[in-house]
């Protein structure tokens, strides 16, 4: 009964328009009062999850992403990509798809990448007569890859919640991230040929080399993160500090687009984003603890295993559950809330923690692009002016591409587990 009351209360607050973090907290508070649980429990369960060394990686990567965002990285990555695809029809659409993958290795946030790409590329594509709905959908889909490509905040949260190796998750996430990016690139080629979108022209070999050198500082950042953590040079948290210092150096010394007077705002921007995530983490931890005290994860595991003795059928059911969850919850609360519930069932099926982590992350990434609570969808809609209904129709090919990769990751474990430690 308590578990049902929690879920009903949470759904009611969401329906009333209360933010997710507060919906989780208020429904948990109501149950604590109803059960007469001691008040110190509230403080303990809200604070304990935040007192975590691995979670310190989040503000550090947020700061690094903010520094990179203000340091001219996005424009340089776009110029670099355009140098190599400018002679192809629909050049700007290819630039968006490729830059989405490259930017994913910098910010860790799908919404931030969508906003950065949309602000720069939407006016340019509109000026060259690209279909506005296609442009907005491509930008939203490509920007959302920041949630998959390391350093992904969603991956860090999953690793902390389940105790999985963040380094292994980062390394394994490159495969599905690139696969999805290639799918978007293939579709942009198809649309460019069908609609006759323009070429941007070729540049000289010397100019390509110049743009490569200019973008190199940004391109090596994912390498520092993945291989530094993988080789044990530093932990994920220490890696966040390393990358933040690196981003500061690049923005102030190399590109010289960040001045000392800009730092307070950049730090404030990163702090606000981190605080929003921290509220969700704290509230979700309390909510999840109450669910666990009612043995909800064990019951869900028993229910799922009782539906079928076929591992692949159960994995399909889990995917469908997560796809629905992603439509109503943002990535952080979705992972914080459902990883403790579904992870035991996946473990009982013999699913590797890294594989299941990527299954969860891809599902919540699709959620960024689906109504009614698709944040990347809303961002792209606001920037482009395309209505949500029209934009959702244009998203269908991108959903199909992402779902196809999701199924491959689900049913071909080697795509993720083949690159991690056994």
N, C-alpha and C positions, 0 to 999 in steps of 0.2 A: 504493500500500500504506500509506503514512504517513497519508494522509487517512482511509482505512478504519480504521486503528488508532486514530486520534484519536476518530472518531465512536463506535467500539465501546467504547473506554475511557470516554468520556463517558457513554454509555448505561449501562454497567456500574456506574459510580459512582452515577448517579442511581437505578438499581434498588436499590442497597444503602442508599439513603436519605441519601446525602451531599448537603449543600446545593449548589445549582446553581453558585455561584461557585467553590466548592472542587472540584466535579466537573470544571469546565472547567480549573482550574489544575492539578489532579493529573494529568489525562489529558495535558495539554500538557507537564508536567514529565517524565512517563514517556517521551514521544516525544523530548524534548530529550536525555534520558539515553541512550535507545536509539540515536539518531543521532550521539551524541558532539558535540553542538553546544556552543559555549563558554558557560560559566555567566553571563558578563556580559549575554548576550542576554536571560536571564530578567529581570534587573533593568530593563534598558532597555525591554523590551516591556511590562512591568507598569506602569512609571512614566510613560512617554511619553504614553499616552492621557489620563492624569489631569492632565498639565501642559498644560491647554487652557483658554484664556480663555472660550470659549462654555460649557464644562461648568461653569464657576463659577456659571452661572445655576441649576443644580440645588439646591445648598445654600441659595441665597438664596430661591428660590421655596418650598423646603421650610420654611425659617424663616418666611416670610410665611404659608404655609398653617397652620403650627403656631400662630402668633400669632392668626390669624383664628379657628382652631378653639377656642382658649381665650378668645377675646374676645367670645363671645356671638353670633357671626355667624349660626350655623345656626338658632338659635331665632328670630332676627329675620327671617330669610328665610322661615321657615315661617309665622310670624305674618303677614308681608306677603302671601304667596301665599294663605293661608287667607282673608284679607279679601276676595279677589276671586272665590274659588270656593266659599265657604262655603254659598251657596244652591243648589249643585248636588248631586245625589245622588252619594254616594261621595266627598265633599269631601276626605277625608284621603288617598285614593289619588291624587287629582289634585295635591294638595300635594306628595306624594313625587315624582311625575313632573316637575313644574315645578321644584321645589327642586333636583333632581338636575342639571338644566341650569344653574341659577343657581350652585350650589356648584361646578360644574365650572370656572367662571371664577375660582375662588378658590384651591383647594388644589393642583390639578395631579395629584392622586392618586386613582384610582378606589377603591382599598381604603380610604383614609382617609375619603372621602365616604360609602362604604357603612357604615362603622363609625359615623360621626356621625349619619347618617340613621336607621340601625337602632336606635341607643341611644335616640333621642328618639321615633321614630314607631312602633316595634313595640309598646310597651306601650299607646300611645294607640289604635292600630288594633285591638289585641286586646280592649281594654276596650269598643270599639264593635261587637264581634262580626264583624269582618272575618275572612275565611278566613285562617288563619295562614300557610298555604303560599303563597297569593297575595300576602299582605303581604311575606313574606320575599323572594319572587322579584322583586316590583316594587322593593323597596328595593335589592336587589343590582344589578338592571339599571340603575336610575336612578343609583345611586352610581357605577357603573362609567363613566358619562359623563365623570367627571373625567379619564379617560385620553385623551379626545378633545377636549373643550372646552379652549381655551387658558386658562392656561398649562400645557400638558400636558408632563410630564416625558418621556413616550415620544416626543413630537414633538421635543423638544430633542435627545434622544439620536439620533434618526433624522437630524435636520439636521446634527449634528456628524459622524456616521459617513459620510454621503453628500455633505457639503458643500453641502446645499440651504439656501435662505433660511428661517431660522426664522420671521422676520416674515411671509413669504408663507404658510408652513405654518400659523401661528397664525390668520391671516385666513381661509384656506380651510377650516380645521377647523370653523369656526362653522356652516357649512352642513350637513354630515352630522350634527354633534352635535345641532343643533336638529331636523333631520328625524327622527332616532331618538327624541329626546325627545317630539316630537309623536306619533310612533307609539305610544310607551308611554302617552301621555295618551289617545289614541283607544281603546286596549285597556282602560284603566282605566274609561273611560266605559261601554264595553260590559259589563264585569264588574259595575260598579255598578248598571246597569240590570237585568242578569240576576239578580243576587243581592239587589237591593233594599237596598243599603248606605245608611246614614243621611246626611242633610244636617247641616251644622254651624251653619247659620243665617247671616243677613246681618248686616253691620255698617253703621253710618252712614257717610256720605261723609266726615265729619270724622275718624272713626276710620280709614278707609282712607288718608286723607291723612297722619295721624299715623304709621301703620305704614310708609307709603312713605318718609316723611322719616327714620324710624328705620332703615330698611334701605338708604337711599340710599348711605351710605358703603360698603356692601358691593357694591351694584349697579354703582358706577362703577369698581370695580377692574378688571374685564375690559376696559373702555373704555380705561383708562390703559395697560394692557399692550399691547393690539392696536394702537391708533392711535399710541401713543408709539413703538413699534418700527417700525410701518409708515411713519410720517412722518419717520423718521430722527432723532427727538428723542433716543433712546438705543438702544443695542444690547439684545439679549435679556438679556445678563448685567447690564448697567446697569439694565435694567428690573426685574430681580429685586431689586436693591438698593433701587430707588425704591419698589417695592411692599412690601418688608420694612419700610422706614421708615414707610410709609403705614399698614401693618397695626399697627405698634407704636403709632403715634399714635392710631389709632382705638380700639385695645383699652385703652390707658391713659388717654387724655384724653377721648375722645368717649363710649365706652360704659362706661369705668371698671370693667371686669371683670378686667383684668390689673393686678396689683400688682408692685412691684419684686421682692418675694420669689418671685414666680412665674417670673421670667425665666430663672434657672438651669435649671429643669426644662424649660421650653419650648425653650431652646437645646439642652439635652441630647437631648430628643426629636427635634428636627430633625437633630442631629448623628448620632444612631444610624441614622436612616433614610437619611441621605446616605452614611454609611459602608457600609451594606449595598449600596447602589447602586454605590458606588465599587469595592467588591471585585468585583462582577459585571463592571463595565466593564473593570477592569484584566485580569481573567482571560479575559474574552471577547476582548479585544484580542490577547492572546498566542495564544489558540486560533485566532482568525481569521487572524493572520499566518502561522501554521503551515499552515493550509488554503490560504492564498493562495500560499505558497511551493511548494505542490504543484499549483498552477494549478487548484484545485477550482472557483473561480467561473467561470473560462473554460470548464471542462468542463461545468458545469451549464448555462451559457448555450448552448453548442453542442448539448447534449442537448435542452434545451427547444425551441430553434429547429428542431431536427431532427424533433421530434414532429409538427409541423404548420407550414404556412405561413400559417395563419390567426391573426392577432393576438389575436382574442377567445377562441379556444380555448386559446391559451397563457396568457392572463390568467386564464382559469378554472382551469387547472391550477395556476398560481401561488397563486391564492386557496385552493384545496383543500390545497396544501402548507402554507400559512400557518395554515389552520384547524386542521390536525393538529398543527403545531408549537405553536400556542397552547394546546392541550390539555395539553401536557407541560412547557412553559417559561413562566415569567413574562414580562411585557412587555419589561423591560430586556434580559435575555439573549437573548430571541427576536429583537429588533431588532438588537442588537449583532452577533449571530451570523449572521443571515440577510440583513440588508440588504446587506452586501458581496458576498454570493453571488448574490442575486436582482436587485439593482439593475442590474448590467450587462446582464442579459437584458431587463429592462424598458426600459432605455435603447435597446438595439438594436431594440426594437419601436417606438420613438418615443414611449414613455409619458413624460409630463411628470414631473419629480422630485416636484413637489408632489402630483400625483394619486397617484403610487405610494406616497408617504409616507402619505397618508390611507388607501390600501388596506391598507398594513401595520398602521397604528395601529388601524383598525377590526377587523381580524382578531385582533390580540392582545387587544383589548378583549373580543371574544367569548370569547377564551380565559380571561379573568378569571371567566367565568360557566359554564365547562364543566369537568366532572370529567375526569381525576383531580386536576389541579393548579389548579383555579380559585380563586384566593385570595379574590376578592369573594364567591364562592359559599360558601366555608368561613366567612368572617366573618359573613355573614347567617345561615348555619345555626347557628353558635355563639350568636349573639345571640337568635335566635328559638326555638331548640330543635327546629327542623324537621330531620328526617333528610335526608341528602344525596340519597338516592334519590327521596324524595317531592319535595324542592325542585327536583331536576333535571327532574322531570315538569312541575312548575309553570313552569319556565323556558322550555318549548318555544315558547309564543307570542312571548316576548321574543327568543329566538334567531331566529325567523322574521322578525320586524321588523328586527333588526339585519342579517341576511343580505340582506334585500330592499334596504336602503339601501346595503349593500356592493356589490351588483350594480349599482345605479344609479350609484354613484361610479365603479365599474370601467368601465361601458359608456357613461356620459354624462360625458365629461371636462370639459365646460363647467361642471358643478356645482362643481368645485374650481378649475380653471384660469381660469375666467371672472372671478375676483376678484383674480387675482395679476398681477404685472408680467410682460409678455411679454419 
